[in-house]
């Protein structure tokens, strides 16, 4: 008789190293309590790592040193969004970091979502916060247009320095103007003109 733990372990190995998973991925193998216990035992054995409450990873290791490569906060957030079938968009300081405006990676990353608001604590003072926003804010078709819009909103119209403008223009040059401006109806007027000027 194959135990629930063995079934779960086989399924985890099939997902591959670096994968992120939740107890709900294994509901077909038994009761919630038994699944929880099995994941707990696999964590104690060191086979998997618990990232946060109810979130685990089958870690990638660097073979020579045995160093464990942990998934990024972004990968964790995207996996949660896929599970919950919600949309998310990085905002604030994190959007600025992704655009290269700021070199600081915030310890607490905030995403806007059309799903339930909540906070996921990842330990060591790090967390992911999902803040509810209207679906309109998540209707962008172009990821760069969305990132630039939320980064500029964070900076504020009167605080856009020459360096920030230069960095954003540099990022925009890599993307077709029409693709970015396809979303202009979703942008505040000042951001729309900023982007148009960046292409002139």
Secondary structure, DSSP 8 states (H G I E B T S, - for coil): ---HHHHHHHHHHHH-TT-EE-GGGGGGGS-HHHHHHHHHHHHHHTSSEEEETTEEE--EEETTTTEEE---HHHHHHHHHHHHT--EEE-HHHHHHHTTS-----SEEEEEESS--EEEEEETTEEEEEEE--GGGG--S-HHHHHHHHHHHHH-GGG--HHHHHHHHHHHHTS-HHHHHTTGGGS-HHHHHHHHHHT-
